[in-house]
């Protein structure tokens, strides 16, 4: 089967990491799959060969099938899952969307772009190294920076405070809408929408 592209949500596997800031990619992918399941176009596949959880689905207003994956390698080795999956299904880098947390954005803010640096994100770094190119799409989900400088590891592996948690449903809806726009109208529409999205209330991370 030919796929329109690959949607990858980044995170760490296991209950210990559920709901953490670093698992925003997993949370968005779950929301995308839930929307696809409600429309009746989602199927679980075996991802064991590619070290991931794997599905295929269609998105609203489209008959084209997409692959959706959660690497199970832990964040820093995400490329070990993504590159073989893309090679096997002959998916080009510009048909890949990687959904990930972003320290340099205020909690709740979104950005959609193609290419660029990794900004210290080890999941992106691993994917870039294994693909041999940074020219893939990224949907960045803001988590903000820790109030205490230097506590990045504790911050990303921690869970959002109450204000950020209350906003999460709105963030997930906006992220899902961004991916749907990309599939339906292309990168320019997705970028315009995501980059103009704003939290509905002031946040403390």
Secondary structure as a PSIPRED ss2 file (coil, helix, strand):
# PSIPRED VFORMAT (PSIPRED V4.0)

   1 X C   1.000  0.000  0.000
   2 X C   1.000  0.000  0.000
   3 X C   1.000  0.000  0.000
   4 X C   1.000  0.000  0.000
   5 X C   1.000  0.000  0.000
   6 X E   0.000  0.000  1.000
   7 X E   0.000  0.000  1.000
   8 X E   0.000  0.000  1.000
   9 X E   0.000  0.000  1.000
  10 X C   1.000  0.000  0.000
  11 X C   1.000  0.000  0.000
  12 X C   1.000  0.000  0.000
  13 X C   1.000  0.000  0.000
  14 X C   1.000  0.000  0.000
  15 X H   0.000  1.000  0.000
  16 X H   0.000  1.000  0.000
  17 X H   0.000  1.000  0.000
  18 X C   1.000  0.000  0.000
  19 X C   1.000  0.000  0.000
  20 X E   0.000  0.000  1.000
  21 X H   0.000  1.000  0.000
  22 X H   0.000  1.000  0.000
  23 X H   0.000  1.000  0.000
  24 X H   0.000  1.000  0.000
  25 X H   0.000  1.000  0.000
  26 X H   0.000  1.000  0.000
  27 X H   0.000  1.000  0.000
  28 X H   0.000  1.000  0.000
  29 X H   0.000  1.000  0.000
  30 X H   0.000  1.000  0.000
  31 X H   0.000  1.000  0.000
  32 X H   0.000  1.000  0.000
  33 X H   0.000  1.000  0.000
  34 X H   0.000  1.000  0.000
  35 X H   0.000  1.000  0.000
  36 X H   0.000  1.000  0.000
  37 X H   0.000  1.000  0.000
  38 X H   0.000  1.000  0.000
  39 X C   1.000  0.000  0.000
  40 X C   1.000  0.000  0.000
  41 X C   1.000  0.000  0.000
  42 X E   0.000  0.000  1.000
  43 X E   0.000  0.000  1.000
  44 X E   0.000  0.000  1.000
  45 X E   0.000  0.000  1.000
  46 X C   1.000  0.000  0.000
  47 X C   1.000  0.000  0.000
  48 X H   0.000  1.000  0.000
  49 X H   0.000  1.000  0.000
  50 X H   0.000  1.000  0.000
  51 X C   1.000  0.000  0.000
  52 X E   0.000  0.000  1.000
  53 X E   0.000  0.000  1.000
  54 X E   0.000  0.000  1.000
  55 X E   0.000  0.000  1.000
  56 X E   0.000  0.000  1.000
  57 X E   0.000  0.000  1.000
  58 X E   0.000  0.000  1.000
  59 X C   1.000  0.000  0.000
  60 X C   1.000  0.000  0.000
  61 X C   1.000  0.000  0.000
  62 X C   1.000  0.000  0.000
  63 X C   1.000  0.000  0.000
  64 X C   1.000  0.000  0.000
  65 X E   0.000  0.000  1.000
  66 X E   0.000  0.000  1.000
  67 X E   0.000  0.000  1.000
  68 X E   0.000  0.000  1.000
  69 X E   0.000  0.000  1.000
  70 X E   0.000  0.000  1.000
  71 X E   0.000  0.000  1.000
  72 X C   1.000  0.000  0.000
  73 X C   1.000  0.000  0.000
  74 X C   1.000  0.000  0.000
  75 X H   0.000  1.000  0.000
  76 X H   0.000  1.000  0.000
  77 X H   0.000  1.000  0.000
  78 X C   1.000  0.000  0.000
  79 X H   0.000  1.000  0.000
  80 X H   0.000  1.000  0.000
  81 X H   0.000  1.000  0.000
  82 X H   0.000  1.000  0.000
  83 X H   0.000  1.000  0.000
  84 X H   0.000  1.000  0.000
  85 X H   0.000  1.000  0.000
  86 X H   0.000  1.000  0.000
  87 X H   0.000  1.000  0.000
  88 X H   0.000  1.000  0.000
  89 X H   0.000  1.000  0.000
  90 X C   1.000  0.000  0.000
  91 X C   1.000  0.000  0.000
  92 X C   1.000  0.000  0.000
  93 X H   0.000  1.000  0.000
  94 X H   0.000  1.000  0.000
  95 X H   0.000  1.000  0.000
  96 X E   0.000  0.000  1.000
  97 X E   0.000  0.000  1.000
  98 X E   0.000  0.000  1.000
  99 X E   0.000  0.000  1.000
 100 X E   0.000  0.000  1.000
 101 X E   0.000  0.000  1.000
 102 X E   0.000  0.000  1.000
 103 X C   1.000  0.000  0.000
 104 X C   1.000  0.000  0.000
 105 X C   1.000  0.000  0.000
 106 X C   1.000  0.000  0.000
 107 X C   1.000  0.000  0.000
 108 X C   1.000  0.000  0.000
 109 X C   1.000  0.000  0.000
 110 X E   0.000  0.000  1.000
 111 X E   0.000  0.000  1.000
 112 X E   0.000  0.000  1.000
 113 X E   0.000  0.000  1.000
 114 X E   0.000  0.000  1.000
 115 X C   1.000  0.000  0.000
 116 X C   1.000  0.000  0.000
 117 X C   1.000  0.000  0.000
 118 X C   1.000  0.000  0.000
 119 X C   1.000  0.000  0.000
 120 X C   1.000  0.000  0.000
 121 X C   1.000  0.000  0.000
 122 X H   0.000  1.000  0.000
 123 X H   0.000  1.000  0.000
 124 X H   0.000  1.000  0.000
 125 X H   0.000  1.000  0.000
 126 X H   0.000  1.000  0.000
 127 X H   0.000  1.000  0.000
 128 X H   0.000  1.000  0.000
 129 X H   0.000  1.000  0.000
 130 X H   0.000  1.000  0.000
 131 X H   0.000  1.000  0.000
 132 X C   1.000  0.000  0.000
 133 X C   1.000  0.000  0.000
 134 X C   1.000  0.000  0.000
 135 X C   1.000  0.000  0.000
 136 X C   1.000  0.000  0.000
 137 X E   0.000  0.000  1.000
 138 X E   0.000  0.000  1.000
 139 X E   0.000  0.000  1.000
 140 X E   0.000  0.000  1.000
 141 X E   0.000  0.000  1.000
 142 X E   0.000  0.000  1.000
 143 X C   1.000  0.000  0.000
 144 X C   1.000  0.000  0.000
 145 X C   1.000  0.000  0.000
 146 X C   1.000  0.000  0.000
 147 X C   1.000  0.000  0.000
 148 X C   1.000  0.000  0.000
 149 X C   1.000  0.000  0.000
 150 X C   1.000  0.000  0.000
 151 X C   1.000  0.000  0.000
 152 X H   0.000  1.000  0.000
 153 X H   0.000  1.000  0.000
 154 X H   0.000  1.000  0.000
 155 X H   0.000  1.000  0.000
 156 X H   0.000  1.000  0.000
 157 X C   1.000  0.000  0.000
 158 X C   1.000  0.000  0.000
 159 X E   0.000  0.000  1.000
 160 X C   1.000  0.000  0.000
 161 X C   1.000  0.000  0.000
 162 X H   0.000  1.000  0.000
 163 X H   0.000  1.000  0.000
 164 X H   0.000  1.000  0.000
 165 X H   0.000  1.000  0.000
 166 X H   0.000  1.000  0.000
 167 X H   0.000  1.000  0.000
 168 X H   0.000  1.000  0.000
 169 X H   0.000  1.000  0.000
 170 X H   0.000  1.000  0.000
 171 X H   0.000  1.000  0.000
 172 X H   0.000  1.000  0.000
 173 X H   0.000  1.000  0.000
 174 X H   0.000  1.000  0.000
 175 X H   0.000  1.000  0.000
 176 X H   0.000  1.000  0.000
 177 X H   0.000  1.000  0.000
 178 X H   0.000  1.000  0.000
 179 X H   0.000  1.000  0.000
 180 X H   0.000  1.000  0.000
 181 X H   0.000  1.000  0.000
 182 X H   0.000  1.000  0.000
 183 X H   0.000  1.000  0.000
 184 X H   0.000  1.000  0.000
 185 X H   0.000  1.000  0.000
 186 X C   1.000  0.000  0.000
 187 X H   0.000  1.000  0.000
 188 X H   0.000  1.000  0.000
 189 X H   0.000  1.000  0.000
 190 X H   0.000  1.000  0.000
 191 X H   0.000  1.000  0.000
 192 X H   0.000  1.000  0.000
 193 X H   0.000  1.000  0.000
 194 X H   0.000  1.000  0.000
 195 X H   0.000  1.000  0.000
 196 X H   0.000  1.000  0.000
 197 X C   1.000  0.000  0.000
 198 X C   1.000  0.000  0.000
 199 X C   1.000  0.000  0.000
 200 X C   1.000  0.000  0.000
 201 X C   1.000  0.000  0.000
 202 X C   1.000  0.000  0.000
 203 X C   1.000  0.000  0.000
 204 X C   1.000  0.000  0.000
 205 X C   1.000  0.000  0.000
